[in-house]
Amino acid sequence: MQDKLNIAVFVDYDNIEIGVKSTLRRDFHVAPVLDALKERGLIAAKFAYANWGRQEGATRQMAENAVQMVQRVPTPRGDKNGGDINLALDALEMAFTHKHINAFAIVSGDSDFIPLVNKLKEYGKIVFIVGGKAFTSTILQQNCNEFISYESLVDMGKPVPTPAQQPSQGQQQQPQRQQKQERAERPAGKRPEPLSLSHAVPLVERALEVLERREVQPQLGLLKSTMLQLSPTFSERDYGARSFSDFVEMLAKADYIKVSGTGGKSIIERKSITISEQKLLSPEDALPVLEKVLAAHAADLAAGLTADQVQGLVSAEQPDFDLPSFGFQGIAELLNFAQDRALLRTELDEDRGLIVFPPVIEPHYEPEPEPEFEPAQEAVMVAAASAAGVPEEVAAEPVLSDAPAPAVKRSGRSRRKPASKAAKKTVKASKKTE
């Protein structure tokens, strides 16, 4: 990773806004995102994409943070992916024309940006993804250089005061005021309980092994950068630590590692026997339990279940099912993980939250079977063709009669399927014999 990062920020506002409102029950604010990125480098450019005519409250916070707002006006057909394409093209253009930009931050949870992330990495760019753990594609999380969860950036105990909640006098009508008041009164999402340190130990050990093979002293900064290379989704805040040094200190107190020295020059060593030798549950181990519960409630699932309803069903039928033991801090994270494994499909709803449906099943087309010939029919065809001078291998092709080929519907017009040359020769030879 380069020493100095010049970061270009691209915000897919429509996606991040509905994701935060649906899963965290709060309004999205760009300031915590920019503050987190400033800790990683210099922000050189900031762009946000939306139909800003419908985002009156958001325009003020974007202006306060000097974010350039790119207007997206949808066509009458409703090209919902138009904003994604516009964002991707602008990001690639900047990668080609601004050589000093060596890092990109994409604020979105949409899996459609996976090709963009891969292409930027091909050109040697560092890519950050900022989004919610409950709605950002796990594939997108794992294929960037670092995933920054929005949950870890804000105080989940109280709503973030946004300009949308502080309209100026005379600008908002009474119905709009009531809607905003109702939204403000909804309970905001709470910070989930921290995960057990035992889930982080295998990653720490693997990073230490890598540094040992490189014959490099494992200091704090180098250890974290190595852990992010191995797992871009790692965050010390998931384990209740405010900084990486606090995280290492927690590991040392739990007797998982040895730490010598102080400050940034601390040397970290592995223990001879650690938790990695024990059996730990993985996220995949939770999928059979979830699949069994959803299969038992297939009718309800077809109509759509909220994340809270799914959690209630799982708790009722599997009382010993513990999400943190599988590495999840909430049911929404498990559902997001299951969606990328094609076990279900989720939709974001601003009022109801995360809605769960059965997975989309792609239609499967079986090839048409080849016609079968009776031995007597094949013998007659070969004899007739031999008399006409047609080669035997051509005569044996599957043509039964000189009846017109079935009509094939193409582009709204009915056309006859043309017969092969070998078929024409066989039919002609048969007529001569007769």
Secondary structure, DSSP 8 states (H G I E B T S, - for coil): --SS-EEEEEEEHHHHHHHHHHHHSS---SHHHHHHHHTTSEEEEEEEEE-GGG-HHHHHHHHHTT-EEEE----TT--TTHHHHHHHHHHHHHHHH-TT--EEEEE---GGGHHHHHHHHHTT-EEEEEE-TTTS-HHHHHHSSEEEEGGGTS-TTS----GGGS--TTTS-HHHHHHHHHHHHS----------GGGTHHHHHHHHHHHHHTT----HHHHHHHHHHH-TT--GGGGT-SSHHHHHHHHHHTTSEEEESSGGG-EEEE-SS-GGGS----GGGGHHHHHHHHHHTHHHHHH-EEHHHHHHHHHHH-TT--GGGGT-SSHHHHHHHHHHTTS-EEEEETTTEEEEE-----------------HHHHHHHHHHHHHHT--HHHHTSS---S----EEEETTEEEE----HHHHHHHHHHHHH-
